Structure formats: structure tokens, C-alpha cells
Amino acid sequence: MGYVWQWQMIWDYRQVFYRGVEVTAILTFWALLIGMALGLVLGLMRSSRAAWLRVPAAVYIDVFRATPILVQLVWIYYALPILTGVQMGNIASASVGIGLHAAAYIAEIFRAGIASIDRGQSDAAKSLGMSYGQAMRRIILPQAVRRMVPPFINEFATLMKLTTLGSVLAVNELLHEAENLINNTYRPLETYTVVAIVFGLLIYPFIWLSQRLEQHWKTRG
């Protein structure tokens, strides 16, 4: 017996998807803000010549890249309050968890971008009396940012996909809203198909932009 698709159901419950996209956008924004801020600090520490800065950053990056993000989210939501006495809400926990995870990858983007700039420029800045921070701010980072943009956009797309893991903490992002809808309507095929299409529409423009920028800057040398 063939399956009968009921797309009218999707239209009738369109507000469910609107709410899910809104929460997904909020979760992505806060996670990206945390990831970028911490990733910049870790990237600079990782690029430092001082071992007391470089080693802790390397340990952080290795730990967060070597452990599953789902374990990290569950640990932050359930274990952290027991150890600290601070209970965060599910959206805050998901934002912090995804942000901390993304920071490890963003830090490596910063490190690679900084390393791609000829070290002679750092030495020249030092000979002019600039501090490490001044050299980074005035000379190294402005040049490195252009090379970082495509991988940053790719990481943003990855981060948006990771927001679906917020459903484990009962965050009402797009996937969790879809699962609640399925429990009420028993129409999984239509619902999951629309979720896949929506994520594709949200993420593909960023992937396309990353590819275009990479090709553009490659041709310009």
C-alpha cells in the first residue's frame, strides 16, 4: 500500500516551524558569540611562544575536539550544577556547550591563519618596538582575517547543524519542535522532510558564499 503524503498538515502547523527556526537562530547566535570570543583568545594563546599560554590552550582544544559534543552538553547541563551549584536553563546550557565546543575549532582557524603570515612580519613589528598584542592587532590579524573567512563560514554552518543537539536538553529548536509535532500528528515523513529542506535553505547560502570567496581570493593570489 502506497504512502499518502499530507502536505496540508505542514501548512496547518507552519507556526511550529517558525518557532523552531527562531529558537535555532537564537541558539546559533549565542553559541557563535561564545565560540568566536573564546576561540580568538585560545588561538592567540596557541600561537604564543610562551609555553604557559600555549600548553593550556592546546589541552583545551584537544579535550573538546576528542570528546563527543553530546557528552559535553549533557555534562554541562546535569553535572556542572552539582559541582558548582549554578543551574543554567536548557537554552543557556546548549548555547554554552555548543559555543565551548566550537571554540576549539575556531581557535585552530585563528592559529592557522596567524601561522600563514610570514614570521618575518612579526619580527619586523617587534624591531619597531611593538608589543605582541600591538603586532597582532595592527599587522598580523588584518592580513590573516581574509584567509580565515571561508573556514569561519564553514564553521558557522557546522555550528548551526549542531543546534539540533539542543533537542537532547529539551530546547525547542527546529528538530525538537518537529519531534513534538510528530508525536501529535503521526506524520514523520512530511515533518522530517520539511526540517531537512529548512536546514538546507538556511545553511546552503553560507556554504556557497564560502566557496565563492575562496575561489575569488585564490584567483587574486
N, C-alpha and C positions, 0 to 999 in steps of 0.2 A: 504493500500500500504506500503510495507516494506521500511525501510530506507536504502539507498545505501551509505555505507561508502566509503570515498575517501581519503585513507591514502597517496596517492601520493602527495596530496596538502601539507601535513605536511613536506614531504621531500623537496618539491619545495621551501617552506618558512622556511627552517631549520635555516637560519641566524637570523630570528626573535626571535626564541627561544634561540639561542646562546647569542644574545644581552640581552635578558631578564634575563638569568642566570647570565651574567656578572654584570649587574646592581644590581641584587638581592644579589650577593656576596659582592659587594662594600657596599651596604646599610647595610647588616648584619655585616660586619667588623666594620664600624664606629659606628653603634648602640651598638655593643658588647663592643667596646673600651670605649665608654661613660658610658655604664651601669656598666662595671666592675670597672672602676676608681671611679665613684661616689658611686657605691654600696659598695665598700670597705670602703670608708670614712663614709658613713651612717651606715654601720654595726658596725664599731668601735665606732661611736658616740652612737648608740643604745645600745651597750654593756657597755658603760661607767657608772660609779657610779655617775657622776656629772649630776644633773638634767638639767643644762643649755646646755649640749650636747645631753643628751638622749631625752628630750622633743621635740626639733625641728626635730630631725631625725624621731621620732615616728609620728609627724604630717605630714611630707613629705611622709613617707611610707603609712600612712592611706589615705591621699588625692589621691595619684597616684594609689593605689590599689582599691579605692572606686569609681573612675570615669572612664568612658569608654575611652580606648585609642584613639578611633576615635575622640572623643570630644577634647582630648588633642592635637592631631595632627592638627585638624582644628583650634583650638585656637592659637597654636604656629605659624601657617602659616598665619592666617588672623588677629588675634587680637594683637599678640605681636608686629608686626611692627607699629601698631597705637599707642601703649603705649610707645615704646622705640625709634621708628624711624629707627630701624635696620631691613632691609628686607633680609631675607635669601632665597636662592634658594630652589626649591622643594626637591631636594635630601638632602640638608643640614637640612631643616626643618624636613623631615621624619626621618633622622638619629638622630637628637637631640630628637625629640618626642619619638621615639621608645626606644632610649637609656635612657631617663629620666624615662620612664615607666618601663623598665627592671630593672633599678637601685633599684626601690622599692622592687622588688622580690629578686634580687641578695643580697641586704642588709640583708634581712631576712635569706638567706642562710648563709651569713657570721655570723650573730648573732647566729643562731642555731648551727653552727659549733663551734664557740667560747664557747657557753654555754655548749656544750657537753664535754668540757675538765674540769676535776676536778678543782674546785676553789682553792684547796689547793696548786696547782702548781703556781697560780698567787700570793698567799700569800708567798710561798717559794721564788719566784723571788723577791718580794718586800723586804723580810727579808735579801736578799743578796745585797740590795741596788740598784736594777734595777728600772728604771722608768717604767711607764705604757707602753710607746712605746717600750722600750727595751724588756720587758717581752712578749709583743705581738709578736715582730719580732723574738725573739730568742727561745721562748718556746711554746707559745700558738698556733700561726698561723701555724708553721710547722706541729704540730700534727693534727690541725683541718682541714688542706687542704685536707688530704686524705679522710676525711668524707664528704667534700664539693664537691668532683669531680663529683660523679654521679648526684646530683641535678644541678650542674653547666652545665653539658652536656644536661640535660633535658631542662634547661632554654635556652640554646643556640638553641636547636631545636624549642622551642616555639618562640624564637625571630625571627628565620628565617621564620616561618609561618606568623608572624606579619608584615613582609615586604610587604605582599600583600596589606596591607592597604595604602601603598605608592601610589597606583593607584588613591586614592581619591585626592591626590595632583599632579596628572599627572606625577608621577615618572615612568619612562619607565622600571619598573621591570617586572618580568616574566608575572604576571597576566595582567598588563596594556598592554604589547606588545601583549598578546593573545587576549585581547578585541579589540585592533586595527585591528588585523588580522581578527577577526570575522566580523568586520564591512566591511572589504574589500572582504571577501570570502563567507560570509554567511554559514560557516561550524562550528557551535558552538560545536557539539558533538565531532568531531575529535579533535578540538583545546583544549577544556576543559579536555578531556581525557588525552591528552599528558601533559598538565600542571599538572594534578594530578599525573601522572606517574613520571614526572621530580621531583616534590617536594618529592614524596615518595623515589626516588633514592637518593636525596640529604640529606634527614632527617633521614631515617631509620638506616643508619650505626651509627649515633650518639646515637640513642635510643638503638640499640643493644649493643654498647660499654658501655653505662651507665649501662645496666642490667648486663653485664658480669663483670664489675668492682665491682658492688655492691655485686654480688654473690661471687666473688673471695675474697673480703675483709671480707665478712661475714663468710666464711668458715675458714679464717685465724684468725678470732676473733679480 
